[in-house]
Amino acid sequence: QVQFAESGGGLVQPGGSLRLSCAASGIVFRFAAMGWYRQAPGKQRELVASLSGSGGRTDYSDSVKGRFTISRDNAKNTVYLQMNTLKPEDTAVYYCNISPSPVVRAWGQGTQVTVAS
């Protein structure tokens, strides 16, 4: 059974930083391209960062490029998202899943990120 468990969210002031973690199970993690997705209130879920299985290729949406960094530890089956220079528009629930075709039945609870002063 494929499962993803996100953690690390919270309330942060504009300009602040957070590091999200996602533990994966039920997949051969080192072969899986992983992504971080987010869903803001009233909006569709969007892919903001992705990373190849080897970690050699990353892609970012224009809205987070230069501020967010995705990384992974294949020994721990974990993918991370370092978020710097956070903006109020980054407020959303953040999820991880396989990229670019997420496993629909495996969406986790996500982790809430709120950027506000």
C-alpha positions in Angstrom: 0.0 0.0 0.0 1.5 3.3 -1.1 1.5 5.9 1.6 2.9 9.4 2.1 3.2 11.2 5.5 4.0 14.9 5.4 5.2 16.9 8.3 6.9 20.2 9.2 4.3 22.8 8.4 3.3 25.6 10.6 2.8 29.4 11.0 5.6 31.6 9.8 6.0 35.3 9.1 6.6 36.6 5.6 10.3 36.2 4.8 10.6 33.2 7.0 11.6 29.6 6.3 10.2 26.1 6.8 11.4 22.6 6.0 8.9 20.0 5.1 9.5 16.3 5.2 7.6 13.4 3.6 8.1 9.8 4.5 7.1 7.4 1.7 6.2 3.7 2.0 4.9 1.0 -0.4 7.1 2.1 -3.3 10.6 1.4 -4.5 11.5 4.9 -3.4 14.9 5.2 -5.1 13.3 4.7 -8.5 10.4 7.1 -8.0 10.4 10.7 -9.2 8.8 12.6 -6.3 7.0 15.9 -6.2 5.7 18.4 -3.7 2.2 19.7 -4.4 0.1 22.3 -2.7 -3.5 23.3 -2.5 -4.6 26.8 -1.4 -8.2 27.5 -0.3 -10.5 27.6 -3.3 -7.7 26.6 -5.8 -6.7 23.4 -7.5 -3.8 21.4 -6.3 -0.6 22.3 -8.1 2.8 20.8 -8.5 5.5 23.2 -7.2 8.7 21.0 -7.2 9.8 17.7 -8.5 12.9 15.6 -8.2 14.2 12.5 -10.1 14.9 9.2 -8.4 18.6 9.8 -8.4 18.2 13.4 -7.3 20.0 14.7 -10.4 17.1 16.6 -11.9 14.8 19.1 -10.3 12.0 21.2 -11.6 10.2 24.1 -10.0 7.1 26.1 -10.8 7.8 29.8 -11.6 6.1 30.8 -8.4 8.7 29.1 -6.1 11.8 29.0 -8.3 14.8 30.4 -6.4 13.1 30.2 -3.0 12.2 26.5 -2.6 14.6 23.5 -2.8 13.5 19.9 -3.1 15.8 17.1 -2.0 15.7 13.5 -1.0 17.3 10.8 1.2 16.8 7.5 -0.5 18.2 5.7 2.5 15.4 7.1 4.6 12.6 7.0 1.9 12.1 10.7 2.6 11.8 13.8 0.4 12.2 17.3 1.7 11.1 20.8 0.7 13.2 23.7 2.0 11.1 26.8 1.7 12.8 30.2 2.1 11.6 33.8 1.7 8.1 32.6 2.3 5.2 34.8 1.0 1.5 35.0 2.1 0.6 33.4 -1.3 2.6 30.3 -0.3 -0.1 29.6 2.3 -1.6 26.2 1.4 -1.7 22.5 2.4 1.4 20.8 1.1 1.5 17.2 -0.1 4.0 14.9 -1.5 3.4 12.2 -4.1 4.9 10.7 -7.2 5.6 13.1 -10.0 4.3 13.9 -12.5 1.5 11.3 -12.2 0.5 11.1 -8.6 -1.0 8.0 -7.0 -4.6 9.3 -6.5 -5.5 6.9 -3.7 -2.3 7.7 -1.8 -2.7 11.4 -1.0 -1.8 11.9 2.6 -3.2 14.4 5.1 -0.8 17.0 4.0 0.9 19.6 6.2 -0.5 23.1 6.6 1.8 26.1 5.8 0.5 29.5 6.8 2.5 32.6 6.0 1.1 35.6 7.9 2.4 38.5 10.1 
